[in-house]
Each structure stands twice: as C-alpha cells, then as structure tokens.
Amino acid sequence: MAAATESAALAHSHPSSNSGGGGGGAAGSLSAGGTVPVLFCFSVFARPSTVPHGAGHELLIQKFLSLYGDQIDMHRKFVVQLFADEWGQYVDLPKGFLVSERCKVRLVPLQIQLTTLGNLTPSSTVFFCCDMQERFRPAIKYFGDIISVGQRLLQGARILGIPVIVTEQYPKGLGSTVQELDLTGVKLVLPKTKFSMVIPEVEAALAEIPGVRSVVLFGVETHVCIQQTALELVGRGVEVHIVADATSSRSMMDRMFALERLARTGIIVTTSEAVLLQLVADKDHPKFKEIQNLIKASAPESGLLSKV
C-alpha cells in the first residue's frame, strides 16, 4: 500500500517516556543486514513475521498493513505500541525506535474516529437484510411498504454485485423470510437467536470479503435487532447506513427514538434511493439505467415518513 495511504490512515506513534532501541524480548541483537523476528498483534490476532534489522516505525506500519490490511479500518487513527518487559505491558513505541532484537508490537485504534463522510462504493459495501419474516407481517407497522423497498434494495444489490447477508430470527417459531423478497444470489441466509445480526457466521463471512468498509442495513425491528446490529458493527469499525424507508417496528415511538439515538452516534440514516444512486455515483455508470429503472417509481410515502 502506498506510503501516502499509510500516513493518511494511521497516526504516527506518540513519544514515550521510555528510551529504547531494542525490542524487550529474550533474543539478543542480530547483525546489521539480517532479519529480526517480530510478533505483530492486532485486535485478537497475533502473527509472527520478520523485519530487517534496524527497521523503524514506517517499516512496522507497512508490515501491519501487509498482514492485516483488509481488517484495518481506514476511518480510524492508530498508535503502534511495544511490549516492554520492564513494565510487563505495552507502551507507546519510543521515539526513534529501531528493531534490533526479537520483540512484540501491536497496532491499537484510537477511540476518536475521523469524521464519517458516508461515502458508499460497491466494492466496499455489504447489504444486511434483518429478520423480514412472515410472522412479523401483522405486527410491524407498514410492513408491506418496507417489503417493497427491501425488494428494491435486493434487486439493486444483484445489479451492482454487492454481497447480501440475510438473517432470520428463530425461524422455527417465526417463519422464513417473506416470499415477496427474492433472495436469489444472496451470500448467506442464516438463522439466529441473538438479536444482533453480528453472529459468528456473519463475522466469518465479512472476514472473507476483502475491503468491507460499509454495511447498508434494513429490516425489523428498528429498536431491537436493527439498533443492536448497528451499534455492534460501529463498535467494530464498520460504517453503517440504515435505510429508513425499509425498516420499521411494532411501535412508531420505538422506531422514532431508535433512529434518533442511532443518528446521534454517527450512524447514517438514509433512504433506499439515496443509497442506490450513491452506489452508482454517475449517470455514465454501466449499471445506471438498470438502477434508474428500479427507482422510477418512488418508494411508498407511508406513515413511516412522519415518524423518522
């Protein structure tokens, strides 16, 4: 990855009160021109590798990107830390640090995120369709309308080649996804009991898709499964777009306050037409005509409109 991308995405290490040239491991220094074993840790992962003797901050960053590039959220800033034996814990990488012996380093995301711009591109987006099941039909407000909009989104995903993950909440008792939604070509249809869609099978599927940055989320119920899914994804560094005209609840009060809460956390509350047009971005896009045909008829102007 280009150095410009690295410097834009990752923060430079902060100076530490520790002085340091070596790594803090058991092995001694190696001769100049050799390589040094380093354990690179990120999130729950730890991967051994080697770097040239004398490698500094920039080479460590490059190695982190080569090992974990698909999992690093470019919207965050990061700090590199070194495990210090004398403290028994990680410390910020000392200023001027050069690798001279076996050591262990980790890349830590800072809690403050860069401003979320909400850009969507097909290559970095996944659609999540949450629990649009038959047994919810009589209970969810304007269920027919959100089915209609959900079908539009599924068609758009097929046209643009965007992966779709579908979940069903306890299908043994609540039934399967409604027949009006054409699930042809979706990546996964998974049962769950957890309210959030972020279950192990979904996490594994996301890890297999390179460069995922954004999730477009729709379904039911706004204040339960949608809200919990969105918050969990954001906590993992994924940008979330909730499609307001394709999500509802049994109670409009629950729906309204859930969307307000989610918007305050930086989650993007949007509409199906805005999502689809943002994904094509240009009338010269080869799939623009097909997307245009999908949105020629406006989404239903149901009672959802006044309850956002």
C-alpha positions as YAML, in Angstrom:
chain: A
units: angstrom
residues:
- id: 1
  name: MET
  ca: [0.00, 0.00, 0.00]
- id: 2
  name: ALA
  ca: [1.31, 3.46, -0.84]
- id: 3
  name: ALA
  ca: [3.01, 5.48, 1.87]
- id: 4
  name: ALA
  ca: [0.52, 8.30, 1.32]
- id: 5
  name: THR
  ca: [-2.33, 5.99, 2.24]
- id: 6
  name: GLU
  ca: [-0.49, 4.79, 5.33]
- id: 7
  name: SER
  ca: [0.19, 8.28, 6.61]
- id: 8
  name: ALA
  ca: [-3.40, 9.34, 6.00]
- id: 9
  name: ALA
  ca: [-4.91, 6.30, 7.67]
- id: 10
  name: LEU
  ca: [-2.59, 5.65, 10.60]
- id: 11
  name: ALA
  ca: [-1.40, 8.05, 13.27]
- id: 12
  name: HIS
  ca: [2.30, 8.49, 13.95]
- id: 13
  name: SER
  ca: [3.37, 6.95, 17.23]
- id: 14
  name: HIS
  ca: [3.41, 9.21, 20.28]
- id: 15
  name: PRO
  ca: [6.72, 9.72, 22.06]
- id: 16
  name: SER
  ca: [7.15, 7.62, 25.21]
- id: 17
  name: SER
  ca: [8.99, 8.41, 28.40]
- id: 18
  name: ASN
  ca: [10.89, 5.15, 27.82]
- id: 19
  name: SER
  ca: [14.10, 5.38, 25.88]
- id: 20
  name: GLY
  ca: [14.50, 2.47, 23.56]
- id: 21
  name: GLY
  ca: [16.44, 0.94, 20.79]
- id: 22
  name: GLY
  ca: [15.85, -2.76, 21.36]
- id: 23
  name: GLY
  ca: [12.71, -4.83, 21.49]
- id: 24
  name: GLY
  ca: [12.45, -6.18, 25.03]
- id: 25
  name: GLY
  ca: [12.49, -9.87, 24.06]
- id: 26
  name: ALA
  ca: [14.81, -12.66, 25.12]
- id: 27
  name: ALA
  ca: [16.88, -12.92, 21.94]
- id: 28
  name: GLY
  ca: [19.97, -10.82, 21.50]
- id: 29
  name: SER
  ca: [20.70, -8.29, 18.79]
- id: 30
  name: LEU
  ca: [21.31, -9.56, 15.30]
- id: 31
  name: SER
  ca: [23.99, -8.32, 12.97]
- id: 32
  name: ALA
  ca: [23.24, -5.46, 10.63]
- id: 33
  name: GLY
  ca: [21.72, -6.64, 7.39]
- id: 34
  name: GLY
  ca: [19.93, -9.60, 8.99]
- id: 35
  name: THR
  ca: [16.28, -10.03, 9.86]
- id: 36
  name: VAL
  ca: [14.64, -9.96, 13.27]
- id: 37
  name: PRO
  ca: [11.59, -11.98, 14.37]
- id: 38
  name: VAL
  ca: [8.66, -9.78, 15.45]
- id: 39
  name: LEU
  ca: [5.20, -10.76, 16.68]
- id: 40
  name: PHE
  ca: [2.61, -8.40, 15.15]
- id: 41
  name: CYS
  ca: [-0.60, -8.15, 17.20]
- id: 42
  name: PHE
  ca: [-3.84, -6.53, 16.09]
- id: 43
  name: SER
  ca: [-7.27, -6.93, 17.71]
- id: 44
  name: VAL
  ca: [-7.49, -10.61, 18.77]
- id: 45
  name: PHE
  ca: [-4.84, -11.71, 16.26]
- id: 46
  name: ALA
  ca: [-1.11, -12.34, 16.67]
- id: 47
  name: ARG
  ca: [1.02, -13.15, 13.63]
- id: 48
  name: PRO
  ca: [4.78, -13.79, 13.68]
- id: 49
  name: SER
  ca: [6.90, -12.32, 10.92]
- id: 50
  name: THR
  ca: [10.31, -10.77, 10.36]
- id: 51
  name: VAL
  ca: [11.62, -7.29, 9.57]
- id: 52
  name: PRO
  ca: [15.06, -6.09, 8.56]
- id: 53
  name: HIS
  ca: [17.48, -5.31, 11.40]
- id: 54
  name: GLY
  ca: [17.14, -1.58, 12.13]
- id: 55
  name: ALA
  ca: [13.54, -1.29, 10.88]
- id: 56
  name: GLY
  ca: [11.73, 1.73, 12.26]
- id: 57
  name: HIS
  ca: [8.17, 2.97, 12.61]
- id: 58
  name: GLU
  ca: [7.38, 3.22, 8.91]
- id: 59
  name: LEU
  ca: [8.51, -0.33, 8.13]
- id: 60
  name: LEU
  ca: [6.47, -1.64, 11.07]
- id: 61
  name: ILE
  ca: [3.41, 0.17, 9.71]
- id: 62
  name: GLN
  ca: [3.97, -1.35, 6.28]
- id: 63
  name: LYS
  ca: [4.22, -4.81, 7.83]
- id: 64
  name: PHE
  ca: [0.97, -4.30, 9.79]
- id: 65
  name: LEU
  ca: [-0.76, -3.28, 6.56]
- id: 66
  name: SER
  ca: [0.59, -6.30, 4.70]
- id: 67
  name: LEU
  ca: [-0.57, -8.66, 7.46]
- id: 68
  name: TYR
  ca: [-3.92, -7.08, 8.39]
- id: 69
  name: GLY
  ca: [-4.76, -4.65, 5.58]
- id: 70
  name: ASP
  ca: [-8.29, -5.96, 4.95]
- id: 71
  name: GLN
  ca: [-9.17, -5.67, 8.64]
- id: 72
  name: ILE
  ca: [-7.78, -2.21, 9.38]
- id: 73
  name: ASP
  ca: [-10.49, 0.46, 9.40]
- id: 74
  name: MET
  ca: [-9.10, 3.40, 7.45]
- id: 75
  name: HIS
  ca: [-11.51, 5.79, 9.22]
- id: 76
  name: ARG
  ca: [-9.56, 5.47, 12.47]
- id: 77
  name: LYS
  ca: [-6.18, 6.66, 13.67]
- id: 78
  name: PHE
  ca: [-3.80, 4.18, 15.23]
- id: 79
  name: VAL
  ca: [-0.81, 4.06, 17.55]
- id: 80
  name: VAL
  ca: [1.97, 1.45, 17.48]
- id: 81
  name: GLN
  ca: [2.94, 0.02, 20.88]
- id: 82
  name: LEU
  ca: [5.86, -2.15, 22.03]
- id: 83
  name: PHE
  ca: [5.72, -4.77, 24.78]
- id: 84
  name: ALA
  ca: [8.18, -3.65, 27.47]
- id: 85
  name: ASP
  ca: [9.49, -6.38, 29.78]
- id: 86
  name: GLU
  ca: [10.43, -3.91, 32.49]
- id: 87
  name: TRP
  ca: [6.81, -2.76, 32.77]
- id: 88
  name: GLY
  ca: [5.14, -6.06, 31.91]
- id: 89
  name: GLN
  ca: [2.81, -4.29, 29.47]
- id: 90
  name: TYR
  ca: [2.64, -2.42, 26.17]
- id: 91
  name: VAL
  ca: [3.97, 1.14, 25.94]
- id: 92
  name: ASP
  ca: [3.81, 3.63, 23.08]
- id: 93
  name: LEU
  ca: [6.63, 3.00, 20.61]
- id: 94
  name: PRO
  ca: [9.63, 5.03, 21.84]
- id: 95
  name: LYS
  ca: [10.68, 7.94, 19.65]
- id: 96
  name: GLY
  ca: [13.38, 6.86, 17.21]
- id: 97
  name: PHE
  ca: [12.83, 3.16, 17.94]
- id: 98
  name: LEU
  ca: [14.71, 0.73, 15.68]
- id: 99
  name: VAL
  ca: [14.22, -3.04, 15.80]
- id: 100
  name: SER
  ca: [17.41, -4.74, 16.99]
- id: 101
  name: GLU
  ca: [16.11, -7.87, 18.73]
- id: 102
  name: ARG
  ca: [13.08, -10.15, 18.95]
- id: 103
  name: CYS
  ca: [10.06, -8.14, 20.11]
- id: 104
  name: LYS
  ca: [6.29, -7.92, 20.20]
- id: 105
  name: VAL
  ca: [4.37, -4.93, 18.83]
- id: 106
  name: ARG
  ca: [0.69, -4.14, 18.45]
- id: 107
  name: LEU
  ca: [-1.46, -1.70, 16.48]
- id: 108
  name: VAL
  ca: [-4.11, 0.00, 18.62]
- id: 109
  name: PRO
  ca: [-7.05, 2.02, 17.24]
- id: 110
  name: LEU
  ca: [-7.59, 5.32, 19.00]
- id: 111
  name: GLN
  ca: [-11.09, 5.86, 20.34]
- id: 112
  name: ILE
  ca: [-11.60, 9.13, 18.45]
- id: 113
  name: GLN
  ca: [-12.69, 8.43, 14.88]
- id: 114
  name: LEU
  ca: [-12.17, 10.64, 11.88]
- id: 115
  name: THR
  ca: [-15.27, 12.33, 10.56]
- id: 116
  name: THR
  ca: [-17.56, 9.83, 8.85]
- id: 117
  name: LEU
  ca: [-18.40, 11.09, 5.38]
- id: 118
  name: GLY
  ca: [-20.83, 8.32, 4.49]
- id: 119
  name: ASN
  ca: [-19.43, 7.55, 1.05]
- id: 120
  name: LEU
  ca: [-20.60, 4.25, -0.43]
- id: 121
  name: THR
  ca: [-18.85, 2.22, -3.12]
- id: 122
  name: PRO
  ca: [-19.96, -1.22, -4.33]
- id: 123
  name: SER
  ca: [-16.55, -2.79, -3.77]
- id: 124
  name: SER
  ca: [-16.51, -1.95, -0.04]
- id: 125
  name: THR
  ca: [-20.23, -2.38, 0.81]
- id: 126
  name: VAL
  ca: [-22.34, -5.27, 2.09]
- id: 127
  name: PHE
  ca: [-26.15, -5.30, 2.45]
- id: 128
  name: PHE
  ca: [-27.69, -6.72, 5.65]
- id: 129
  name: CYS
  ca: [-31.36, -7.79, 5.48]
- id: 130
  name: CYS
  ca: [-32.60, -8.36, 9.02]
- id: 131
  name: ASP
  ca: [-35.46, -10.69, 10.00]
- id: 132
  name: MET
  ca: [-38.07, -9.83, 7.36]
- id: 133
  name: GLN
  ca: [-40.18, -12.85, 8.33]
- id: 134
  name: GLU
  ca: [-43.76, -13.94, 7.80]
- id: 135
  name: ARG
  ca: [-44.83, -13.97, 11.44]
- id: 136
  name: PHE
  ca: [-43.93, -10.28, 11.78]
- id: 137
  name: ARG
  ca: [-46.33, -9.26, 8.99]
- id: 138
  name: PRO
  ca: [-49.41, -8.49, 11.14]
- id: 139
  name: ALA
  ca: [-47.44, -6.79, 13.92]
- id: 140
  name: ILE
  ca: [-44.96, -4.46, 12.17]
- id: 141
  name: LYS
  ca: [-46.23, -1.04, 11.10]
- id: 142
  name: TYR
  ca: [-46.23, -0.54, 7.31]
- id: 143
  name: PHE
  ca: [-44.70, -3.98, 6.79]
- id: 144
  name: GLY
  ca: [-45.90, -4.13, 3.18]
- id: 145
  name: ASP
  ca: [-44.10, -0.88, 2.42]
- id: 146
  name: ILE
  ca: [-40.77, -1.98, 3.86]
- id: 147
  name: ILE
  ca: [-41.05, -5.28, 1.98]
- id: 148
  name: SER
  ca: [-41.47, -3.30, -1.24]
- id: 149
  name: VAL
  ca: [-38.43, -1.16, -0.51]
- id: 150
  name: GLY
  ca: [-36.43, -4.16, 0.69]
- id: 151
  name: GLN
  ca: [-37.07, -5.91, -2.62]
- id: 152
  name: ARG
  ca: [-35.80, -2.81, -4.44]
- id: 153
  name: LEU
  ca: [-32.59, -2.94, -2.40]
- id: 154
  name: LEU
  ca: [-32.08, -6.65, -3.07]
- id: 155
  name: GLN
  ca: [-32.53, -6.06, -6.80]
- id: 156
  name: GLY
  ca: [-30.04, -3.20, -6.66]
- id: 157
  name: ALA
  ca: [-27.52, -5.40, -4.86]
- id: 158
  name: ARG
  ca: [-27.81, -8.06, -7.58]
- id: 159
  name: ILE
  ca: [-27.36, -5.50, -10.34]
- id: 160
  name: LEU
  ca: [-24.27, -4.00, -8.68]
- id: 161
  name: GLY
  ca: [-22.76, -7.27, -7.47]
- id: 162
  name: ILE
  ca: [-22.97, -6.33, -3.79]
- id: 163
  name: PRO
  ca: [-22.97, -9.22, -1.29]
- id: 164
  name: VAL
  ca: [-26.15, -9.64, 0.76]
- id: 165
  name: ILE
  ca: [-26.41, -11.34, 4.15]
- id: 166
  name: VAL
  ca: [-29.89, -12.28, 5.38]
- id: 167
  name: THR
  ca: [-30.83, -13.38, 8.89]
- id: 168
  name: GLU
  ca: [-33.99, -14.94, 10.29]
- id: 169
  name: GLN
  ca: [-34.83, -14.66, 13.98]
- id: 170
  name: TYR
  ca: [-35.76, -18.10, 15.37]
- id: 171
  name: PRO
  ca: [-37.29, -19.28, 12.07]
- id: 172
  name: LYS
  ca: [-38.68, -22.42, 13.66]
- id: 173
  name: GLY
  ca: [-41.18, -20.25, 15.51]
- id: 174
  name: LEU
  ca: [-41.30, -17.07, 13.43]
- id: 175
  name: GLY
  ca: [-41.14, -18.48, 9.91]
- id: 176
  name: SER
  ca: [-38.87, -17.83, 6.97]
- id: 177
  name: THR
  ca: [-38.19, -14.61, 5.07]
- id: 178
  name: VAL
  ca: [-41.35, -13.40, 3.30]
- id: 179
  name: GLN
  ca: [-41.86, -14.75, -0.21]
- id: 180
  name: GLU
  ca: [-42.05, -11.27, -1.75]
- id: 181
  name: LEU
  ca: [-38.32, -10.84, -1.12]
- id: 182
  name: ASP
  ca: [-36.33, -12.56, -3.87]
- id: 183
  name: LEU
  ca: [-33.21, -13.97, -2.19]
- id: 184
  name: THR
  ca: [-31.67, -15.23, -5.44]
- id: 185
  name: GLY
  ca: [-27.91, -14.81, -5.28]
- id: 186
  name: VAL
  ca: [-27.63, -13.70, -1.66]
- id: 187
  name: LYS
  ca: [-24.40, -14.73, 0.06]
- id: 188
  name: LEU
  ca: [-25.99, -16.23, 3.18]
- id: 189
  name: VAL
  ca: [-29.36, -16.85, 4.83]
- id: 190
  name: LEU
  ca: [-28.74, -17.60, 8.49]
- id: 191
  name: PRO
  ca: [-30.95, -18.46, 11.47]
- id: 192
  name: LYS
  ca: [-30.23, -16.72, 14.75]
- id: 193
  name: THR
  ca: [-31.49, -16.29, 18.29]
- id: 194
  name: LYS
  ca: [-29.28, -13.32, 19.15]
- id: 195
  name: PHE
  ca: [-30.99, -10.00, 18.38]
- id: 196
  name: SER
  ca: [-27.93, -8.55, 16.64]
- id: 197
  name: MET
  ca: [-27.04, -9.91, 13.21]
- id: 198
  name: VAL
  ca: [-23.38, -9.99, 14.25]
- id: 199
  name: ILE
  ca: [-23.17, -13.72, 14.94]
- id: 200
  name: PRO
  ca: [-20.06, -15.87, 14.34]
- id: 201
  name: GLU
  ca: [-21.17, -16.98, 10.86]
- id: 202
  name: VAL
  ca: [-21.69, -13.36, 9.81]
- id: 203
  name: GLU
  ca: [-18.32, -12.33, 11.23]
- id: 204
  name: ALA
  ca: [-16.66, -15.15, 9.29]
- id: 205
  name: ALA
  ca: [-18.44, -14.10, 6.09]
- id: 206
  name: LEU
  ca: [-17.34, -10.49, 6.50]
- id: 207
  name: ALA
  ca: [-13.74, -11.60, 7.05]
- id: 208
  name: GLU
  ca: [-13.86, -13.43, 3.70]
- id: 209
  name: ILE
  ca: [-14.96, -10.30, 1.81]
- id: 210
  name: PRO
  ca: [-11.93, -8.07, 1.15]
- id: 211
  name: GLY
  ca: [-12.09, -4.38, 1.99]
- id: 212
  name: VAL
  ca: [-15.53, -4.18, 3.62]
- id: 213
  name: ARG
  ca: [-16.00, -0.67, 4.98]
- id: 214
  name: SER
  ca: [-19.77, -0.09, 4.96]
- id: 215
  name: VAL
  ca: [-22.93, -2.03, 5.75]
- id: 216
  name: VAL
  ca: [-26.34, -1.00, 4.40]
- id: 217
  name: LEU
  ca: [-28.83, -2.28, 6.98]
- id: 218
  name: PHE
  ca: [-32.60, -2.75, 6.71]
- id: 219
  name: GLY
  ca: [-35.37, -4.88, 8.19]
- id: 220
  name: VAL
  ca: [-37.04, -5.25, 11.60]
- id: 221
  name: GLU
  ca: [-37.34, -4.24, 14.32]
- id: 222
  name: THR
  ca: [-35.70, -0.82, 14.29]
- id: 223
  name: HIS
  ca: [-35.33, -0.51, 18.06]
- id: 224
  name: VAL
  ca: [-34.18, -4.10, 18.67]
- id: 225
  name: CYS
  ca: [-32.32, -6.10, 16.01]
- id: 226
  name: ILE
  ca: [-31.51, -3.16, 13.73]
- id: 227
  name: GLN
  ca: [-30.28, -0.99, 16.60]
- id: 228
  name: GLN
  ca: [-28.19, -3.73, 18.22]
- id: 229
  name: THR
  ca: [-26.69, -4.78, 14.87]
- id: 230
  name: ALA
  ca: [-25.78, -1.19, 14.00]
- id: 231
  name: LEU
  ca: [-24.16, -0.46, 17.35]
- id: 232
  name: GLU
  ca: [-22.15, -3.69, 17.28]
- id: 233
  name: LEU
  ca: [-20.91, -3.05, 13.74]
- id: 234
  name: VAL
  ca: [-19.89, 0.53, 14.55]
- id: 235
  name: GLY
  ca: [-18.04, -0.76, 17.59]
- id: 236
  name: ARG
  ca: [-16.02, -2.95, 15.23]
- id: 237
  name: GLY
  ca: [-15.13, -0.02, 12.98]
- id: 238
  name: VAL
  ca: [-17.73, -0.60, 10.25]
- id: 239
  name: GLU
  ca: [-19.67, 2.37, 8.85]
- id: 240
  name: VAL
  ca: [-23.44, 1.70, 8.99]
- id: 241
  name: HIS
  ca: [-26.18, 3.11, 6.76]
- id: 242
  name: ILE
  ca: [-29.73, 2.39, 7.99]
- id: 243
  name: VAL
  ca: [-32.38, 2.58, 5.27]
- id: 244
  name: ALA
  ca: [-35.23, 4.46, 6.96]
- id: 245
  name: ASP
  ca: [-37.86, 3.56, 4.35]
- id: 246
  name: ALA
  ca: [-37.00, -0.14, 4.72]
- id: 247
  name: THR
  ca: [-37.06, -0.51, 8.50]
- id: 248
  name: SER
  ca: [-39.89, -0.45, 11.00]
- id: 249
  name: SER
  ca: [-41.14, -1.63, 14.39]
- id: 250
  name: ARG
  ca: [-44.41, -2.57, 16.04]
- id: 251
  name: SER
  ca: [-44.40, 0.84, 17.75]
- id: 252
  name: MET
  ca: [-43.70, 4.05, 15.89]
- id: 253
  name: MET
  ca: [-42.44, 5.61, 19.11]
- id: 254
  name: ASP
  ca: [-39.82, 2.86, 19.45]
- id: 255
  name: ARG
  ca: [-38.84, 3.32, 15.81]
- id: 256
  name: MET
  ca: [-38.55, 7.11, 16.07]
- id: 257
  name: PHE
  ca: [-36.39, 7.16, 19.19]
- id: 258
  name: ALA
  ca: [-34.17, 4.33, 17.91]
- id: 259
  name: LEU
  ca: [-33.40, 6.22, 14.70]
- id: 260
  name: GLU
  ca: [-32.74, 9.42, 16.64]
- id: 261
  name: ARG
  ca: [-30.38, 7.62, 19.00]
- id: 262
  name: LEU
  ca: [-28.55, 5.89, 16.16]
- id: 263
  name: ALA
  ca: [-28.13, 9.13, 14.21]
- id: 264
  name: ARG
  ca: [-26.58, 10.79, 17.27]
- id: 265
  name: THR
  ca: [-23.94, 8.04, 17.42]
- id: 266
  name: GLY
  ca: [-22.81, 8.83, 13.86]
- id: 267
  name: ILE
  ca: [-24.76, 6.08, 12.15]
- id: 268
  name: ILE
  ca: [-26.14, 7.30, 8.83]
- id: 269
  name: VAL
  ca: [-29.93, 7.25, 8.49]
- id: 270
  name: THR
  ca: [-30.76, 7.39, 4.80]
- id: 271
  name: THR
  ca: [-33.21, 6.20, 2.12]
- id: 272
  name: SER
  ca: [-33.20, 3.45, -0.47]
- id: 273
  name: GLU
  ca: [-33.00, 5.83, -3.42]
- id: 274
  name: ALA
  ca: [-30.12, 7.77, -1.85]
- id: 275
  name: VAL
  ca: [-28.21, 4.53, -1.26]
- id: 276
  name: LEU
  ca: [-28.68, 3.17, -4.78]
- id: 277
  name: LEU
  ca: [-27.77, 6.42, -6.50]
- id: 278
  name: GLN
  ca: [-24.74, 6.90, -4.27]
- id: 279
  name: LEU
  ca: [-23.54, 3.44, -5.23]
- id: 280
  name: VAL
  ca: [-23.67, 4.19, -8.98]
- id: 281
  name: ALA
  ca: [-22.49, 7.80, -8.46]
- id: 282
  name: ASP
  ca: [-22.52, 8.74, -12.17]
- id: 283
  name: LYS
  ca: [-25.07, 8.57, -14.98]
- id: 284
  name: ASP
  ca: [-22.30, 7.06, -17.12]
- id: 285
  name: HIS
  ca: [-22.00, 4.11, -14.74]
- id: 286
  name: PRO
  ca: [-22.65, 0.95, -16.81]
- id: 287
  name: LYS
  ca: [-25.46, -0.11, -14.44]
- id: 288
  name: PHE
  ca: [-27.09, 3.32, -14.10]
- id: 289
  name: LYS
  ca: [-30.00, 2.57, -16.44]
- id: 290
  name: GLU
  ca: [-30.90, -0.58, -14.53]
- id: 291
  name: ILE
  ca: [-30.79, 1.26, -11.21]
- id: 292
  name: GLN
  ca: [-32.79, 4.13, -12.71]
- id: 293
  name: ASN
  ca: [-35.50, 1.67, -13.70]
- id: 294
  name: LEU
  ca: [-35.69, 0.48, -10.10]
- id: 295
  name: ILE
  ca: [-36.29, 3.96, -8.71]
- id: 296
  name: LYS
  ca: [-38.58, 5.37, -11.39]
- id: 297
  name: ALA
  ca: [-41.47, 4.67, -9.08]
- id: 298
  name: SER
  ca: [-40.83, 6.48, -5.79]
- id: 299
  name: ALA
  ca: [-40.71, 4.47, -2.59]
- id: 300
  name: PRO
  ca: [-44.07, 4.31, -0.77]
- id: 301
  name: GLU
  ca: [-44.85, 7.51, 1.14]
- id: 302
  name: SER
  ca: [-46.30, 5.68, 4.11]
- id: 303
  name: GLY
  ca: [-46.76, 6.69, 7.71]
- id: 304
  name: LEU
  ca: [-43.07, 5.99, 8.21]
- id: 305
  name: LEU
  ca: [-42.30, 9.41, 6.73]
- id: 306
  name: SER
  ca: [-43.64, 11.45, 9.62]
- id: 307
  name: LYS
  ca: [-42.11, 9.16, 12.24]
- id: 308
  name: VAL
  ca: [-38.42, 9.41, 11.34]
...
